[in-house]
Amino acid sequence: MKKALPVGVENFEDMVKSGYYYVDKTMLIKELMDLKGKVNLFTRPRRFGKTLNLSMLRYFFEDTGDADKNEQYQTLFQGMKIMEAGENCTNQMGMYPVFELTLKSAKQEEYDTAYYMIQTALSTEFERHRKLVEGGKACLSLREYEQYTAIAEGKAEEKAVRNALQLFCQCMHKITGKNTVILIDEYDVPLENAYFRGFYGRMAGFIRSLFEAALKTNQYLQFAVITGCLRISKESIFTGLNHLNIVSVLDKKYSEHFGFTEQEVFQMMAYYEVESRFSTMKEWYDGYLFGDTEVYNPWSVIKFLYDLYSDTDAFPHPYWINTSSNDIIKDLVARADRETKVQIETLLDGGTLDIQVHEEVTYGDMCDNGENLWNFLYFTGYLTKESEYFKESFIFLRVRIPNIEVKTIYQNTILNWMKAMIKKEDFHDLYHAMEEGNARRMTEILNGQLFHTISFYDSAENFYHGFLTGILSQSQNYLVKSNRESGNGRSDIMVKSPSLRGRSFILEIKVSDTIDELERDAEQALKQIYEKKYMEELRTEGYRSIDCYGISFFRKDCEVQFGE
């Protein structure tokens, strides 16, 4: 029996005890100990192992106050790399109170609900340590005990909740004599959500207060590890936190601990005996560069392996597309001016874009200029570094789309945007031209639409087919049948009146290799309709008025040829 693949498993104890396949990232512990950062902020894209790594840190460092449980936690690390790292590391096992907080649940529609979810997460962690507090109650002042209890029971006022982390550390030190390790996961989720929902200022104020009390002047803090996607400006969230150690995807330190290296991916594929599909895995899910380390998307690797294990011929999918809202991509596409549209098309065509690095920005800065937005896309995993260089004392990156998976996210977002834009348009003139056999007017209208949209050419036939189908589907007087999706060898698009006495049309699409071939290819498309007798299906249904159009596309240009 092979070990089960850990799809969605983010708890380290569950990972080990249940026998899931675990890619050993425990040397993160040694690097933390060696570099001795007091407050460490790791920024990595979503689903790159941040939550599991924090869980691993908790089980390694936590002193639960129960000797048996501490021993159980320590056995989780038997046979792992950290146990060979020396006593400087292993003597830290089970040494500290640990407060583990995730802010993932704060993605809510309004501030009150988001705040409630954060308060609930804090209360849950307070309650987890309640037995220790009750046993050491005599060490606390009455006020400390009452405040701790109020937070644990979800009854504390917001001003007290803002001080929750500092209060916890203070109480733990009085009871155990030890400083606390604080682990905060996805700290920027409530901030990203608040930005798009319209209450960023209020949420930023709350998060700032929560962090300042615990991380700025907290004498009872051993060290803290914080994770998120973005490096939010320390002026806005980490005000005055001079000992903050920020580790972004640009840093060479810690580079192999988040995401899977190529060697780790190949070892996994060999274990599950599917290494024959390695080239597909690489094309779809590789392409990230953290520091100088080549990294694969771990979520997508595991999901694809899960599919391959039952079917070695399984097709890859964009698994990552469903792991977040992709609001940043949507915002980029919706706001794109002509220059930005050209830049997106360049990236989709396999090209690169040079951007100046701006690591310390806020969500409010995102739309100030295009460069800020490209930075957001880079740090959240939608772009990757191809190279970097210095120019006039500034760091510049040459970035590209990492892999096929991420490219499909752009393409799907663009197609959805395009469909939404098409629905707002009135295409009465196009149908009128089609009914009159006015191929020149059809060409003009379609060219105008192509100029304003964002195109991608690596899967051009599907793009143009979707483009034309979307436009034609806006009519309330005709039914549109797309035959491409069924792969049945029929014409690309049929348009027909609900009444058999009405009009019907056949449209065949070609994609040209050069602008000079547009006219010839449109004629070839029209010729194909007649040679393959695509009209017979409509005639069999009972239609008598059937017009045919051959349409060819090359980038932002098209050519329409009419035949009866």
LOROVO-238818 format. One record per atom (N, C-alpha, C): x, y, z. Coordinates in steps of 0.001 Angstrom, whole numbers, plus 500000, padded with zeros to 6 digits. Example, Ala and Ser with C-alpha at 12.3 -4.5 7.8 and 13.67 -1.06 7.14 Angstrom:
2
513190494310507800
512300495500507800
513200496700507800
512850497750507080
513670498940507140
512900500030507870
This chain:
564
500838498803500000
500000500000500000
500877501254500000
500596502157499076
501290503436499050
500680504367500095
501493505297500558
500977506314501465
499950507169500736
498952507627501484
497930508486500889
498513509864500598
498005510497499549
498433511856499225
497679512849500107
498369513825500658
497753514739501639
496980515881500986
495923515569500292
495117516609499645
494384517412500723
494766518666500889
494107519533501855
494497519300503301
495491518459503573
495913518194504954
496887519284505378
496535520052506395
497355521178506831
497769521074508292
497397519994508958
497791519770510341
498927518752510379
500047519142510981
501239518302510958
501018516975511688
500350516998512819
500094515770513566
499253514801512745
498220515320512106
497378514488511246
498197513931510080
499060514770509506
499901514357508389
500738513133508762
501369513183509944
502287512115510338
501540510898510864
500617511115511779
499916509991512410
499064509207511427
498482509900510468
497611509219509508
498384508604508346
499687508785508334
500513508120507331
500459508720505948
500216510026505853
500243510676504542
501687510820504046
501818510967502745
503133511249502168
503516512669502576
504664512803503257
505098514112503745
506441514480503132
506487515622502490
507742516163501984
508396516907503137
509507516393503610
510137516841504852
510654518277504738
509990519182505437
510393520592505470
510855521007506872
511251520037507685
511585520343509086
512875521136509239
513702521204508200
514924522000508315
514630523499508355
513392523867508113
512968525247508371
513260525615509823
513077524649510718
513320524875512147
514779525258512382
515689524518511782
517118524805511966
517472526194511440
516935526540510291
517253527851509729
516717528970510622
515522528764511188
514987529748512135
515899529897513348
516367528777513863
517240528808515036
518595529447514700
519123529142513523
520434529664513141
520394531176512907
519340531647512269
519263533065511913
518691533927513023
518030533300513991
517585533955515229
516748535218514991
515855535177514021
514966536309513816
513928536396514914
513706537590515437
512725537769516512
511299537710515967
511046538477514908
509737538450514245
509987538230512760
509515537108512233
509795536695510858
508512536685510039
508498537458508974
507347537486508071
507732536800506766
507077535670506482
507308534934505240
506167535234504274
506498535781503113
505476536025502094
505663535025500963
504625534250500730
504600533258499660
503187533216499076
503048532753497829
501707532643497243
500822531683498035
499537531773497821
498580530872498456
498894529416498081
498633528529499019
498757527080498822
500201526628498575
501151527316499170
502542526915499041
503112526375500348
502265525804501206
502731525090502380
502928525926503621
502448527150503629
502660528023504792
501937527492506025
500682527087505874
499890526622507015
500476525351507607
500858524402506771
501447523157507258
502769523422507968
503561524337507452
504835524655508098
504624525281509475
503637526144509612
503362526726510930
502875525657511898
502057524746511407
501596523643512244
502775522794512702
503706522550511798
504911521797512142
505707522508513229
505833523824513130
506554524598514149
505866524498515503
504559524534515494
503836524420516756
504145523100517455
504047521997516724
504250520691517345
505702520488517781
506623521184517152
508018521060517544
508312521853518821
507855523087518883
508255523978519970
507334523931521185
506101523435521038
505113523655522092
505350522821523355
505325523505524491
505244522887525813
503783522958526225
503110521839526214
501668521819526492
501353521848527981
502391521669528799
502145521536530236
501822520117530635
501791519209529679
501494517795529909
502668516983529360
503420516321530239
504630515605529834
504337514518528806
503230513804528985
502879512739528039
502589513299526657
501849514401526622
501514515005525325
502771515572524671
503641516175525456
504900516672524898
505693515550524239
505721514396524905
506442513258524360
505793512767523067
504462512782523024
503750512384521809
504099513320520648
504171514606520930
504523515563519894
505941515303519376
506856514993520280
508246514790519882
508409513542519007
507580512543519247
507680511329518424
507259511574516975
506513512653516738
506108512974515369
507312513234514475
508437513643515061
509601514058514281
510642512947514123
510323511763514614
511262510650514484
511523510347513003
512805510225512668
513177509914511292
513214511101510369
512924512302510870
512936513483510015
514270514210510109
514519515068509126
515825515709508983
516223516504510214
515279517138510879
515614518002512006
516254517223513146
515952515932513249
516499515138514343
517995514862514147
518499515141512945
519934514975512678
520649516316512650
519960517388513067
520514518742512949
521322519178514160
521402518324515177
522214518653516338
521392519108517533
522052519093518688
521351519401519936
520889520845520013
521560521744519325
521119523141519348
519683523283518866
519259522348518031
517875522348517555
516993521452518419
517420520222518610
516556519268519299
516308519631520757
517224520365521385
516962520751522775
515933521862522909
515431522348521765
514362523358521784
512973522723521692
512931521404521533
511638520735521396
510847520834522701
509572521169522568
508682521201523729
509082522196524791
509611523349524383
510173524290525350
509309525515525637
508316525819524784
507634527109524911
506119526973524773
505389527882525425
503970528012525077
503881528509523625
502931528014522883
502780528416521486
501353528903521248
501246530076520631
499941530601520240
499882530561518720
498989529733518194
498854529554516741
497525530146516284
497613531116515387
496418531842514944
496370531878513428
495233531504512853
495024531665511420
493938532697511176
494150533551510194
493182534608509869
492440534317508563
492504533067508114
491843532696506857
490339532956506875
489729532742508042
488267532834508118
487758534261508078
488663535242508062
488247536647508102
487858537185506731
487709536325505765
487295536758504430
485767536830504400
485255537981504817
483815538164504986
483347539440504294
482043539578504185
481492540669503391
481524542014504095
481492542037505415
481547543316506114
482440543192507336
482818544346507879
483801544378508961
483336543596510177
482102543773510610
481637543141511843
481775541628511794
481434541034510645
481553539578510523
483011539152510463
483829539916509738
485255539598509668
485893539702511049
485555540748511776
486081540906513142
485625539750514031
484374539363513904
483843538251514714
484622536967514445
484972536708513188
485707535487512864
487120535523513456
487752536697513454
489070536817514078
488952536640515593
487934537267516169
487698537123517615
487474535652517974
486736534948517145
486469533530517392
487756532706517316
488612533013516338
489881532300516223
490757532543517445
490780533776517931
491537534089519143
490951533350520347
489635533350520455
488963532683521580
489260531191521591
489269530585520402
489538529155520303
490924528815520833
491898529635520504
493264529377520953
493408529658522448
492708530673522951
492689530924524401
492073529728525121
491014529200524559
490329528065525181
491219526819525157
492032526664524114
492933525510524014
493917525467525179
494267526626525715
495209526706526837
494498526940528177
493198526789528176
492398527138529366
492788526278530580
493038524994530339
493379524106531452
494656524562532143
495640524977531352
496900525467531913
496670526739532728
495818527607532232
495527528866532931
494775528604534228
493822527685534167
493066527380535384
493991526774536443
494940525957536002
495871525364536951
496842526372537532
497126527424536784
498058528454537265
497377529750537614
496117529679537897
495306530868538178
495914531727539282
496531531086540275
497086531822541408
498236532728541000
498847532451539867
499974533258539394
499516534548538724
498234534643538409
497706535792537680
496978536748538595
496950538004538186
496110538959538906
494660538684538547
493740539181539355
492320538991539085
491949539577537736
492503540733537408
492180541388536148
492680540556534966
493901540034535061
494447539206533986
493587537974533767
493209537338534855
492388536127534751
491031536447534125
490415537530534558
489096537897534029
489179538257532550
490246538978532161
490405539336530753
490659538089529897
491489537181530421
491760535941529692
490464535156529509
489690535028530573
488436534276530526
487447534910529548
487359536239529583
486429536939528696
486780536690527228
488067536709526911
488485536453525520
488224534999525153
488542534080526056
488318532653525802
486854532359525540
485966533085526212
484520532851526077
483877533752525036
484673534561524327
484143535421523274
483316536575523788
483580537015525010
482769538068525623
483531539392525757
484771539429525353
485588540626525546
485216541712524541
485349542964524959
485138544095524070
486308544200523083
486081544931521991
487099544990520937
488418545557521448
488383546548522300
489639547129522782
490460546092523554
489794545153524238
490513544088524938
491018543037523956
490238542771522924
490649541794521915
491907542275521194
492019543583520977
493204544135520328
494478543825521117
494348543604522401
495496543323523261
495625541830523579
494873540981522868
494772539567523221
496119538851523174
496891539047522123
498152538321521976
499146538696523074
499220539981523390
500134540414524447
499698539863525799
498383539860526044
497857539324527300
498197537846527426
498036537091526343
498348535667526384
499805535441526783
500720536149526130
502148535990526436
502442536323527897
501812537378528373
502011537801529766
501536536730530738
500360536184530486
499809535140531365
500663533876531311
501089533482530131
501901532275530002
503225532418530744
503817533607530679
505097533812531357
504926533735532871
503848534281533373
503606534239534807
503353532813535290
502716532016534464
502372530644534860
503535529681534639
504219529792533500
505254528812533149
506671529337533310
506829530660533388
508162531248533432
508841531279532085
508087530974531021
508664530911529679
508004531934528753
508792532382527783
508250533262526763
507462532454525727
506629533149524967
505704532501524028
506201532598522593
505971531537521847
506162531539520394
504813531854519757
504769532889518921
503528533280518237
503625532895516770
502613532195516274
502527531781514879
501231532332514295
501348533174513286
500166533803512669
500154533463511186
499099532806510754
498982532348509371
498031533228508579
498431533537507328
497593534297506378
497155535637506972
498133536375507480
497821537643508145
497178538650507202
497423538518505901
496927539525504964
495564539191504366
494995538020504697
493673537669504168
492615538702504567
492510539073505849
491505540085506198
491772541427505541
493042541738505264
493377543015504647
493019543011503159
493350541935502468
492990541828501051
491469541864500888
490792541075501698
489336541032501625
488726542401501915
489240543072502964
488703544382503343
488918545404502238
490047545289501537
490303546226500442
489237546093499359
488943544871498963
487966544664497900
486535544884498381
486305544767499691
484950544950500236
484674546377500688
485727547196500787
485505548595501102
485652548994502559
486281548146503399
486494548548504798
487953548324505210
488849548623504278
490271548374504503
490813549178505685
490468550459505772
490993551315506833
490673550793508219
489441550383508406
489021549896509715
489705548576510066
489787547675509094
490430546391509351
491929546570509570
492579547433508797
494002547677508974
494280548228510364
493403549085510869
493571549622512216
493507548537513276
492584547606513125
492460546512514092
493690545596514050
494095545179512843
495254544291512707
496513544975513240
496661546271512958
497815547010513442
497888546981514962
496764547222515617
496737547211517084
497051545822517634
496476544800517018
496689543423517472
498169543045517393
498809543433516282
500205543081516078
501149543924516928
500867545222517014
501754546101517772
501894545644519220
500757545326519838
500788544934521250
501608543670521462
501550542744520493
502210541447520676
503642541426520177
503959542230519156
505227542072518463
506206543222518650
505726544369519074
506586545552519094
507429545644520365
506789545661521519
507516545831522790
507146544737523778
506877543548523294
506419542449524140
507626541706524716
507908541943525981
509067541310526623
508873539813526834
507640539330526651
507344537919526883
507293537113525582
507781537694524502
507788537028523203
509124536327522983
509103535022522698
510320534288522342
510682534583520893
509776534284519988
509906534708518590
508543534525517931
508380535134516767
507118535046516038
507398534711514578
506512533917513998
506545533623512567
505177533984512005
505192534825511000
503961535301510369
504029534941508891
502930534486508330
502909534167506901
501783534920506204
501985535151504931
500974535792504098
501434535786502658
500608536320501794
500966536403500378
501789537646500083
501438538739500756
501987540026500374
502751540685501506
503736541463501133
504520542217502096
503868543581502255
502869543637503116
502177544901503352
503132545874504010
503095547121503597
504019548126504112
504054548136505629
505272548058506192
505375548053507650
504958549388508238
504920550444507402
504418551719507904
502921551644508192
502214550748507506
500766550689507690
500336549613508683
501082548522508782
500680547412509641
501690547172510764
502965547232510442
504016546908511416
504751548166511856
503983549197512175
504562550488512527
505578550358513651
506783550837513396
507811550871514421
508399549524514787
508084548495514033
508584547157514354
509955546977513679
510964547517514314
512288547580513703
512965546218513600
512532545254514410
513172543942514379
512426542956513484
511546543480512631
510815542620511698
511751542123510599
511809540819510424
512627540194509382
511698539696508280
511705540381507154
510789540042506058
511514539155505053
510922537992504782
511506537036503842
510516536839502690
510790537481501569
509899537389500415
510429536359499432
509745536220498315
510168535254497292
511468535676496622
511925536900496878
513195537347496323
514389536863497138
514142536533498413
515236536177499303
515754534762499049
517075534614499174
517688533300499013
517552532465500293
517400533132501434
517194532406502690
515829531728502677
515745530566503291
514491529824503457
513842529443502121
514571529504501019
513940529419499700
513358528042499389
513917526972499991
513444525629499647
512381525095500590
511966525889501578
511055525369502603
509574525549502263
509271526375501287
507878526595500884
507754526230499413
506889525284499091
506829524744497742
507735523529497637
507617522802496533
508407521589496317
509542521872495328
510725521392495654
511829521462494700
511644520397493630
512403520531492558
512267519559491466
512640518145491930
513659518038492749
514053516727493259
512940516111494098
512289516928494920
511196516423495749
510026515961494897
509736516700493830
508637516318492935
508956515001492231
510174514879491737
510532513643491024
510510512443491971
510958512638493212
510922511546494194
509484511109494465
508578512071494553
507172511739494761
506610510954493580
506930511415492381
506408510751491188
506979509342491056
508246509186491427
508847507850491391
508192506939492425
507887507481493600
507253506685494652
505894506172494191
505147507026493481
503820506617493005
503875506008491601
505101505823491078
505343505148489800
504654505841488626
504714507160488626
504126507934487524
505149508915486956
506442508606487114
507484509538486665
507477509739485153
506781508883484426
506682509055482973
505944510350482604
505186510895483540
504439512134483286
505168513365483826
506447513229484100
507198514326484712
507214515571483820
507371515394482518
507434516558481619
506149517367481676
505007516687481772
503725517388481897
503635518120483229
504070517445484296
504080518078485617
504906519364485582
506038519310484939
506940520466484896
506329521619484098
505752521317482945
505154522363482107
504011523080482814
503259522339483594
502046522902484195
502285523552485550
503174523009486374
503207523432487774
504566523900488273
505584523891487403
506899524405487763
506951525896487400
508148526471487418
508322527812486885
508507528898487918
508299528596489203
508495529601490242
509961529635490653
510449530821490979
511819530973491432
511804531752492742
512067531044493842
512165531673495158
513637531827495477
514116533064495542
515548533273495617
516170532744494347
517043531747494485
517611531071493313
517121529629493210
516087529285493973
515602527906494023
514383527732493125
514443526753492241
513309526420491374
512259525681492197
511027526139492127
509975525623493005
508725525293492198
508076524196492578
506783523792492015
505662524189492973
504470524381492413
503286524645493221
502874523353493936
503006523274495275
502771521999495963
501315521537495908
500389522476495984
498970522111495935
498638521409494618
499094521995493526
498779521444492213
499527520145491954
500764520050492452
501527518803492312
500784517655492984
500326517892494211
499616516844494956
498306516479494263
497581517477493783
496310517207493110
496512516418491813
497543516782491062
497794516055489811
498263514635490101
499108514470491117
499524513127491515
498332512280491946
497395512904492624
496187512199493066
495432511645491858
495343512454490807
494664512000489591
495492510947488848
496807511153488815
497674510217488092
497718508848488741
497592508811490053
497719507538490758
496613506550490354
495445507091489997
494352506227489552
494286506125488029
494934507093487326
494921507068485862
496180507766485363
497164506983484942
498437507574484526
498305508434483273
497173508349482594
496937509178481410
496079510399481728
495869510689483014
495005511797483416
495516513116482844
494582513985482504
494934515309481996
495217516240483171
496185517142483025
496408518147484066
495287519180484067
495067519795485200
494035520827485336
494601522021486087
493986523175485947
494418524346486738
493828524286488152
494367523404488976
493824523190490322
493900524450491173
494908525258490936
495148526451491758
494077527515491554
493362527441490451
492384528485490124
491267528556491150
491001527456491827
489903527417492789
490350527656494228
491623528038494420
492122528193495783
492021529617496289
491693530561495460
491494531934495904
490564532619494923
490184533832495250
489187534531494442
489754535067493136
491087535156493029
491721535732491848
491245537159491577
490878537856492670
490383539223492520
491429540152491914
492700539893492180
493741540768491651
493791540675490132
493680539464489585
493654539288488131
492418539972487548
491277539778488196
490046540411487721
490192541928487693
490815542480488726
490993543922488812
491933544402487710
492984543640487454
493920544000486388
493212544067485041
492429543044484738
491752542972483450
490698544066483324
489933544271484396
488843545252484350
489360546679484174
490511546981484748
491047548341484713
492028548572483567
492325547549482801
493405547633481820
493149548698480754
494129549585480582
494090550503479458
494759549827478262
494909550577477160
495447549960475948
496853549413476172
497688550194476898
499062549753477146
499092548477477980
498240548427479019
498208547244479890
497709546024479125
496735546228478263
496224545111477460
497329544525476577
498135545400475992
499250544930475169
500249544161476028
500509544640477256
501442543950478154
500910542564478538
499615542479478809
499015541177479138
499142540221477957
498861540727476764
498965539893475566
500407539423475346
501364540293475651
502779539913475527
503113538772476479
502646538877477716
502891537822478701
502221536514478284
500995536598477806
500277535401477384
500924534752476164
501651535549475393
502323535031474208
503719534507474534
504025534385475851
505311533844476270
506391534883476458
506039536160476367
507013537226476516
507256537604477964
508080538609478164
508436539073479508
508097540544479664
508129540976480915
507846542362481259
508857542794482311
509442543976482174
510393544494483153
509668545418484122
509815545140485424
509154545955486442
510156546324487527
509980547500488101
510779547893489258
510147547304490507
510968546759491409
510460546091492602
509958547112493613
508728546913494072
508147547681495168
507578546675496156
508369546287497153
507919545244498078
506995545784499156
507222547002499593
506439547537500707
505347548457500177
504226547861499851
503076548608499351
501843548179500129
500787548934500000
499519548578500626
498516548236499533
497406547657499937
496362547371498946
495849548661498327
495849549727499114
495406551010498590
496300551532497484
497573551079497457
498517551501496420
498337550734495118
497582549642495166
497581548683494066
497206549319492733
496263550222492755
495771550778491499
496325552164491210
497311552599492011
497904553916491764
498614553941490420
499301552867490099
499956552772488800
500107551299488424
500367551068487141
500451549695486661
501572548914487287
502679549596487629
503825548896488196
503494548268489547
502709548974490365
502287548407491648
501488547125491436
500599547149490459
499758545981490212
500597544808489704
501585545073488849
502466543990488396
503240543408489564
503645544272490526
504329543783491717
503425542859492519
502165543250492662
501218542395493386
501106541032492701
501030541039491397
500899539781490662
502154538925490823
503303539566490903
504536538806491103
504573538178492491
504303538949493515
504433538431494870
503308537453495244
502229537441494494
501146536496494777
501193535265493875
502224535149493021
502427533916492268
501875533914490852
501310535029490398
500770535063489040
501830535426488005
502982535859488473
504149536081487633
505351535485488359
506405535197487628
507620534690488264
508826535421487699
509906535387488448
511136536077488053
511905535243487038
512260535875485942
513170535237484995
514600535690485266
514755536960485612
516070537491485971
515863538789486735
516918539290487338
516853540571488034
518115541357487754
518007542681487849
519168543529487585
518990544848488329
520116545541488504
520106546843489168
520214547940488117
519474548998488364
519522550140487470
519288551395488310
520297552263488361
520211553514489118
519795553252490565
520435552243491180
520236551882492594
518888551237492882
518138550893491849
516851550224492034
516937548792491500
516146547902492120
516076546519491647
514966546404490615
515280545801489492
514286545531488456
514196544023488238
513002543573487910
512772542168487605
512290542026486170
512745540990485530
512156540578484246
511237539410484573
509939539605484406
508965538617484865
508203538019483689
507655536846483942
506842536127482952
505791535320483689
504859534758482957
503875533842483532
504576532526483832
504418531964485034
505226530807485450
505033529544484629
503785529220484290
503521527900483721
502152527885483047
501800526739482517
500524526614481800
499346526821482753
499445526308483960
498346526435484912
497980527897485138
498971528725485411
498698530133485681
498212530841484421
498743530437483267
498278531038482016
496780530803481820
496306529609482184
494872529338482025
494035530213482950
494591530600484106
493861531492485011
493671532850484347
494732533371483739
494606534618482981
493573534463481876
493692533377481111
492809533200479966
491350533077480381
491083532290481421
489705532139481887
489147533454482412
489987534210483109
489548535513483619
489237536454482469
490097536447481460
489880537308480291
488603536913479563
488388535615479395
487177535164478701
485919535558479465
485948535426480790
484785535823481592
484549537327481507
485652538091481540
485533539544481388
484962539895480023
485461539208478998
485017539480477638
483519539173477483
483078538065478085
481654537719478017
480803538779478698
481300539283479841
480553540319480564
480491541611479753
481592541956479085
481611543169478275
480696543022477057
480708541840476438
479872541604475260
478389541754475598
478018541300476807
476614541394477210
476126542840477292
477061543760477470
476685545176477580
476564545838476217
477020545157475166
477042545735473831
475748545418473074
475439546267472116
474305546044471221
474864545644469851
474633544410469455
475183543910468200
474108543819467111
473114544708467196
472073544731466178
472671544965464790
473686545861464708
474301546175463409
474994544953462813
475592544120463668
476272542933463164
475264541956462563
474156541727463266
473149540812462736
472506541372461467
472307542683461452
471730543303460248
472666543087459056
473971543269459287
474946543055458211
474972541592457791
474852540688458758
474874539257458452
473642538873457638
472503539439457966
471265539153457238
471313539696455808
472053540811455612
472145541427454286
473280540842453447
474081539958454048
475237539428453331
476348540446453178
476389541417454088
477365542502454020
478638542093454771
479499541353454101
480705540836454738
481655541952455151
481703543046454353
482612544133454694
482211544796456012
480913545016456203
480443545635457449
480686544692458628
480478543404458443
480770542441459507
482243542505459903
483107542612458899
484545542703459167
484866543919460011
484272545057459676
484527546299460410
484086546172461872
482916545604462098
482392545488463463
483251544549464306
483604543412463725
484411542438464469
485813542969464742
486395543677463785
487712544277464009
487671545292465143
486587546054465216
486447547025466302
486397546356467661
485687545244467736
485610544504469001
486956543886469368
487656543345468382
488961542747468645
489956543774469182
489863544994468684
490793546040469113
490663546326470604
489462546212471154
489218546589472547
489371545434473523
489488544227473019
489580543097473936
491034542722474184
491254541738475066
492582541193475335
492631539807474705
493576539603473821
493618538357473057
494770537481473516
494614536176473331
495740535258473530
495778534310472343
496993534015471917
497159533385470614
497688531962470672
498096531499471853
498613530128471921
497483529114471734
496272529515472070
495098528667471805
494094529508471028
494572530062469914
493832531085469186
492482530613468674
492398529386468186
491128528918467639
490035528933468698
490373528450469897
489386528466470975
489028529896471371
490030530776471383
489751532166471749
488787532806470748
489092532706469462
488254533362468456
486878532706468370
486854531417468584
485570530731468583
484699531235469733
485296531342470920
484557531868472070
484161533318471876
485053534083471283
484795535496470992
483574535651470091
483549534908468990
482454535043468026
481160534460468569
481252533322469245
480050532721469822
479417533647470856
480255534282471680
479745535194472691
478986536360472088
479519536917471003
478861538038470338
477536537602469713
477562536503468985
476355536053468290
475261535624469257
475628535182470444
474644534706471425
473827535831472041
474180537094471744
473451538217472338
472090538467471679
471875537886470513
470609538112469817
469466537333470462
468306537981470600
467115537314471114
466294536678469996
466737536905468763
465958536414467614
466527535137467011
467707534742467472
468357533577466875
468876532634467959
468996531361467597
469623530359468440
471023530094467900
471996529985468786
473381529767468374
473821528386468839
474319527586467915
474799526245468238
476290526174467931
477069525894468966
478510525772468804
478867524300468679
479405523917467529
479731522516467297
481171522161467666
482018523177467867
483423522899468168
483561522093469448
482727522408470452
482862521762471748
482554520272471683
481719519864470752
481354518452470666
482359517652469836
483190518359469071
484202517680468274
483614516702467277
482477517067466680
481782516110465823
482056516319464334
483032517165464010
483394517329462611
482430518180461820
481514518849462471
480572519719461779
481118521138461720
480326522062461198
480760523449461105
481004524021462498
481764525093462564
482106525683463860
480878526241464571
480094527068463860
478953527736464489
477758527712463547
476584527376464103
475325527506463367
474442528511464098
473838529398463324
472919530400463875
471595530225463143
470518530067463897
469252529789463217
468078530417463953
467087530777463189
465843531294463739
465065530147464395
464316530426465455
463473529371466042
462445528831465047
462052529677464085
461096529268463053
461838528710461852
461382527570461348
462008526972460180
461838527837458933
460902528781458970
460713529698457846
461689530866457916
462400530980459042
463309532099459234
464681531852458636
465586532749458965
466936532696458429
467820531748459230
468852531236458557
469862530427459247
471218530710458608
472274530490459417
473624530838458961
474613529774459429
475627529560458611
476746528684458981
478013529529458956
478811529445460020
480059530193460103
481212529233460380
482210529291459531
483406528470459705
484594529393459969
485435529032460967
486518529894461422
487870529302461056
488776530170460606
490170529813460393
491053530821461127
492225530368461568
493216531256462171
494407531315461240
494742532503460781
495820532689459808
497176532792460499
498206532400459771
499571532494460289
500168533876460084
499684534595459071
500163535954458807
498990536816458373
499194538131458420
498150539058458007
497842538918456516
498842538531455738
498656538421454280
497795537230453891
497594536291454808
496837535089454489
495364535191454883
494957536337455438
493586536480455942
492540536215454857
492680536886453745
491662536763452687
491605535337452145
492785534746451891
492823533375451368
492185532395452354
492482532553453660
491954531626454659
490448531770454831
489946533002454710
488492533193454789
487814532481453618
488421532557452442
487873531858451272
487933530346451472
489023529868452068
489155528436452344
488096527965453339
487819528792454342
486790528442455324
485426528346454652
485141529282453758
483868529255453028
483799528029452122
484901527745451466
484952526589450576
484717525289451346
485253525221452577
485104524018453401
483637523748453733
482869524804453935
481443524644454245
480741523881453118
481075524275451865
480416523644450724
480965522237450461
482283522094450570
482879520794450285
482425519719451264
482252520097452520
481852519119453541
480344519124453797
479640519922452983
478178519921452993
477603520176454404
478142521215455048
477678521565456379
476209522029456390
475680522457455224
474305522947455165
473281521825455337
473703520576455104
472751519462455086
472026519309456430
472712519562457515
472075519422458829
470894520383458954
471099521644458512
470025522625458589
468898522286457603
469265521806456436
468245521443455452
467404520263455950
468067519320456607
467349518173457165
466356518627458230
466742519644458985
465836520182460011
464642520888459387
464794521374458129
463680522038457455
463956523464457054
465161523971457304
465493525350456928
465746525421455423
465282526513454811
465485526710453391
466383527917453106
466364528904453988
467201530089453805
468474529913454630
469575529558453942
470832529267454629
471952530085453992
472582530967454777
473722531749454304
475000531249454980
476098531366454251
477366530824454762
478427531915454831
479246531842455885
480323532815456066
481617532090456451
482673532440455740
484009532018456125
484703533181456802
485246532962457986
485859534052458759
487258533626459179
488238534465458883
489616534197459299
490082535289460246
490971534903461170
491485535834462173
493006535784462184
493597536947462400
495016537044462722
495182538180463731
495478537801464954
495637538756466059
494445539703466130
494616540997465854
493521541957465998
492773542231464693
492983541380463710
492339541581462414
491543540348462016
490498540587461257
489725539465460716
489266539787459301
488845538775458590
488320538904457232
487086538021457131
485993538555456580
484748537811456439
484428537660454951
484136536438454542
483726536146453164
482311535557453203
481466536015452263
480050535619452246
479775534682451071
478903533691451335
478426532828450265
476998532398450569
476235532060449551
474830531672449759
474649530182449542
